[in-house]
């Protein structure tokens, strides 16, 4: 198999395009922590840490759910892309690379890197024992803005913690919507999630509440970070994107939900980081 085709299959296997969800929140936190763009070597290390962590998380999730995904019509084709040994190798290499990059960044990032790996790996098993798996997924992505801040400042602070809280509710909300696609399958095989626990209509209402909390957290993050009118004005666009997502979800059109899921959340991420960058530039 040609090398380029192997790379394409791996990127498709880990849904590399979905990196756009968490990466902008890490970049936004990095920009605020550095009051602009940090030195390019540090910025590059932060980006590499994000990519390696997400690759490790996605590959581990595929390995952990290998047999389950093969029984789900929506996910059955994933495992035709790479072999299981290749997926395991991808997990090991990506996790080791993430820890190595954290070692290059600073001591606190290196010391906390195994904790981060443990959290992102834990998510893959949560559907087996808790209905609140969406919150664990949110926590996994919430590590990104905290880690980026620690990489720049080397210490904890209020802004990234508020932003991380917003990410937890953002991810929890959109994963509630996304999980509707697997509602019947999860019920049949005994997997747990808030959608299975509360049903589709209640889950959609809960997702709306969670995204409302996200907006409050984004406002709080902007306030404690001293951001200005550009950032707060851009939150109106974020509101519009979330409204579009929930409107599509209310129709219970699974194809439409999948499309709105990617478009809306990618838009939210891009607007968020672009607003911070522009806000810092116009000061």
Beta strands, then each sheet from edge to edge (+ up, - down):
end
